[in-house]
Amino acid sequence: MTEVEEYLDGLDAASRDAFRRSRAIAPRVAPDAEDGRSYGMAGPRHGGRPLLGFRAAQEHVSVCPFGPEAVDAVRGRLTGFDLSKGTVRPTADRPLPEDVVADLVRHRPAEATG
């Protein structure tokens, strides 16, 4: 079991399902991505650098693309989601749309390997 799976196993069922939905998109967009942890968050890594990080909080889950540029690239499609400079906070019952997660992953490899 990977350390990402260990992290996910410790979450409540709704948060775990939300993360697994988002996590399943990364390999389709970045086939060389590997599971890992960065800054205490579980998520896919590319070239040793994080693409996205996932963290569960009491009332939301956080998807962190580790930079404001990735969030800015999809900001127009995040109406109704709680945002900060480098984090999107969907809820377990309102996950991020798959195309948004895919675009966050697509945007990060250029940053992560640049």
One Martini backbone bead per residue (centre of mass of N, CA, C, O) as a GRO file, in nm:
protein
  114
    1MET     BB    1   0.096   0.037   0.023
    2THR     BB    2   0.068   0.353  -0.011
    3GLU     BB    3   0.085   0.659   0.141
    4VAL     BB    4  -0.176   0.753   0.011
    5GLU     BB    5  -0.357   0.519   0.095
    6GLU     BB    6  -0.312   0.557   0.395
    7TYR     BB    7  -0.434   0.835   0.408
    8LEU     BB    8  -0.715   0.765   0.288
    9ASP     BB    9  -0.791   0.547   0.505
   10GLY     BB   10  -0.814   0.787   0.737
   11LEU     BB   11  -1.071   0.873   0.612
   12ASP     BB   12  -1.359   0.951   0.539
   13ALA     BB   13  -1.564   0.838   0.298
   14ALA     BB   14  -1.625   1.107   0.149
   15SER     BB   15  -1.333   1.210   0.123
   16ARG     BB   16  -1.212   0.964  -0.012
   17ASP     BB   17  -1.390   0.973  -0.268
   18ALA     BB   18  -1.309   1.255  -0.362
   19PHE     BB   19  -1.007   1.192  -0.395
   20ARG     BB   20  -1.026   0.949  -0.586
   21ARG     BB   21  -1.149   1.100  -0.820
   22SER     BB   22  -0.915   1.301  -0.858
   23ARG     BB   23  -0.674   1.096  -0.863
   24ALA     BB   24  -0.765   0.936  -1.129
   25ILE     BB   25  -0.681   1.168  -1.334
   26ALA     BB   26  -0.370   1.203  -1.338
   27PRO     BB   27  -0.276   0.950  -1.518
   28ARG     BB   28  -0.421   1.057  -1.777
   29VAL     BB   29  -0.244   1.330  -1.791
   30ALA     BB   30   0.013   1.202  -1.607
   31PRO     BB   31   0.165   0.906  -1.652
   32ASP     BB   32   0.438   0.972  -1.466
   33ALA     BB   33   0.293   0.975  -1.219
   34GLU     BB   34   0.326   0.968  -0.859
   35ASP     BB   35   0.297   0.878  -0.556
   36GLY     BB   36   0.274   1.110  -0.269
   37ARG     BB   37   0.435   1.360  -0.057
   38SER     BB   38   0.351   1.709   0.034
   39TYR     BB   39   0.327   1.908   0.289
   40GLY     BB   40   0.135   1.666   0.417
   41MET     BB   41   0.033   1.577   0.132
   42ALA     BB   42  -0.148   1.397  -0.083
   43GLY     BB   43  -0.017   1.294  -0.413
   44PRO     BB   44   0.087   1.369  -0.711
   45ARG     BB   45   0.397   1.317  -0.893
   46HIS     BB   46   0.655   1.502  -1.087
   47GLY     BB   47   0.978   1.485  -1.088
   48GLY     BB   48   0.952   1.512  -0.755
   49ARG     BB   49   0.697   1.694  -0.788
   50PRO     BB   50   0.413   1.843  -0.717
   51LEU     BB   51   0.082   1.863  -0.843
   52LEU     BB   52  -0.103   1.758  -0.601
   53GLY     BB   53  -0.295   1.820  -0.305
   54PHE     BB   54  -0.447   1.645  -0.026
   55ARG     BB   55  -0.700   1.765   0.213
   56ALA     BB   56  -0.867   1.720   0.515
   57ALA     BB   57  -1.152   1.862   0.655
   58GLN     BB   58  -1.436   1.901   0.820
   59GLU     BB   59  -1.596   2.076   0.558
   60HIS     BB   60  -1.353   1.992   0.360
   61VAL     BB   61  -1.162   1.978   0.070
   62SER     BB   62  -0.829   1.992  -0.057
   63VAL     BB   63  -0.687   2.146  -0.351
   64CYS     BB   64  -0.332   2.159  -0.429
   65PRO     BB   65  -0.121   2.313  -0.684
   66PHE     BB   66   0.123   2.489  -0.567
   67GLY     BB   67  -0.022   2.746  -0.710
   68PRO     BB   68  -0.181   3.020  -0.851
   69GLU     BB   69  -0.177   2.959  -1.159
   70ALA     BB   70  -0.365   2.712  -1.164
   71VAL     BB   71  -0.611   2.851  -1.044
   72ASP     BB   72  -0.628   3.082  -1.252
   73ALA     BB   73  -0.677   2.890  -1.505
   74VAL     BB   74  -0.980   2.793  -1.353
   75ARG     BB   75  -1.152   3.015  -1.211
   76GLY     BB   76  -1.406   3.037  -1.412
   77ARG     BB   77  -1.488   2.722  -1.298
   78LEU     BB   78  -1.523   2.810  -0.960
   79THR     BB   79  -1.800   2.867  -0.901
   80GLY     BB   80  -1.881   2.814  -0.554
   81PHE     BB   81  -1.594   2.792  -0.460
   82ASP     BB   82  -1.352   2.774  -0.236
   83LEU     BB   83  -1.081   3.015  -0.228
   84SER     BB   84  -0.736   3.053  -0.282
   85LYS     BB   85  -0.442   3.115  -0.409
   86GLY     BB   86  -0.364   2.764  -0.390
   87THR     BB   87  -0.680   2.678  -0.333
   88VAL     BB   88  -0.933   2.425  -0.338
   89ARG     BB   89  -1.277   2.385  -0.180
   90PRO     BB   90  -1.434   2.124  -0.176
   91THR     BB   91  -1.684   1.898  -0.134
   92ALA     BB   92  -1.800   1.586  -0.102
   93ASP     BB   93  -2.085   1.677  -0.251
   94ARG     BB   94  -1.879   1.892  -0.424
   95PRO     BB   95  -1.691   1.827  -0.657
   96LEU     BB   96  -1.473   1.851  -0.883
   97PRO     BB   97  -1.445   1.873  -1.193
   98GLU     BB   98  -1.268   1.684  -1.408
   99ASP     BB   99  -1.166   1.915  -1.599
  100VAL     BB  100  -1.032   2.078  -1.371
  101VAL     BB  101  -0.834   1.871  -1.267
  102ALA     BB  102  -0.693   1.825  -1.537
  103ASP     BB  103  -0.596   2.124  -1.565
  104LEU     BB  104  -0.427   2.132  -1.311
  105VAL     BB  105  -0.235   1.907  -1.403
  106ARG     BB  106  -0.145   2.033  -1.673
  107HIS     BB  107  -0.021   2.291  -1.543
  108ARG     BB  108   0.195   2.175  -1.338
  109PRO     BB  109   0.427   2.041  -1.502
  110ALA     BB  110   0.545   2.307  -1.603
  111GLU     BB  111   0.609   2.412  -1.320
  112ALA     BB  112   0.753   2.157  -1.191
  113THR     BB  113   0.975   2.146  -1.447
  114GLY     BB  114   1.066   2.463  -1.477
   0.00000   0.00000   0.00000
